[in-house]
Amino acid sequence: MRNASICEGIWARPRPFRSAGHAQAQHHMEAIVDDVEALGDRNLRFIEACRQGSWEMLQPILSPSFAYLDGATGEVWEMDRYIKDLRENPAPTLVIDQLAIHVDGDTAVASARTQSRPGQSNRYIDTYERRGGEWLCARVRVAAAGELTVATRVYGWLTTEISPRWLCGGCGGSPRATVAR
């Protein structure tokens, strides 16, 4: 089938009435798509910094108010401790799956399951904030995958896998979008 025939078929069908607000909503959703892509890139940069144990790679994407919450102890780490741990414990075999990104205005959450050794899975929840038009990571919490069951129950999107083409699946056109990759 030629591309032209696909287009002709689409335009030949009656289109629903679209209000003046439709264009604004469409523009808003396109902005959210851009945010999700930017956050996905930030997330991958964060993971790569962890693989390499590189503070220099990670520091530019962190908020000045960045804090790490140890999921095992509930303790908030001092920045010097976090930097030392990052540098002394690179995780070259770190892999992620079940990545989910949720955007709501100038705040976003990214979550994924991680594995650096067979049989040992963790889940992280990163909170991002938009500052000066740029997404910066403000908070990180890492815990054994089973320890985040309350968050998973409350925010079911954390483990829902949705194909990127269903970007706004279930959001009803609201200013929020949830994506899992």
Residue, then its C-alpha position, 0 to 999 in steps of 0.5 A: m500500500r502506498n503512503a498516499s493511499i493511507c493519507e487519502g483514506i485518513w483525510a476522506r473520513p469525517r473528522p470529529f468537531r474540534s474546539a478552539g481548546h483542542a489545539q491548546a491541549q494538543h500543544h500541551m501534550e506535545a510539550i509533555v512528550d518533549d519533557v518525557e524524552a528529556l527526562g528519559d535522557r536524564n535518567l539514562r545519563f544518571i544510570e551511566a554515571c552510576r555504571q562509571g562511578s562518575w560524579e563529574m557526569l552526574q553532578p550537572i543533572l542534580s538540583p542544588s537541593f539534591a538528597y539521597l534517601d537510603g531505602a534500607t535505612g531511611e537515612v538521608w545521606e550527606m552529599d560527601r557520603y553520596i559522592k564517595d559511595l558513587r566513586e568507590n562503587p561503580a556498577p558497570t553491569l547495572v541494567i534497568d527495566q520497567l522505566a516509568i516517567h510521570v510528568d505533572g507541571d514542573t515536577a516529574v518522577a522516574s522509576a525503574r527496576t535495577q539489577s547489577r547482579p543476578g537475583q538482586s533487584n532494586r527499584y529507584i524513584d527519582t524526583y525531578e524538578r524543572r528549574g530555569g527550563e531544565w530538568l534536575c534531579a532533586r531526590v533519589r530513593v533506592a530500595a530492594a524491589g519488594e520494599l516499594t510495594v506501598a508506593t506501587r499500590v498507591y501509584g500503580w503507574l510505577t510498574t505499569e508497562i505502556s508502549p511509548r505510542w500510548l503516551c497518554g493512555g488513561c490520562g484523559g487528555s489531562p495535563r499529566a502523562t505517564v509513560a513506561r518504557 
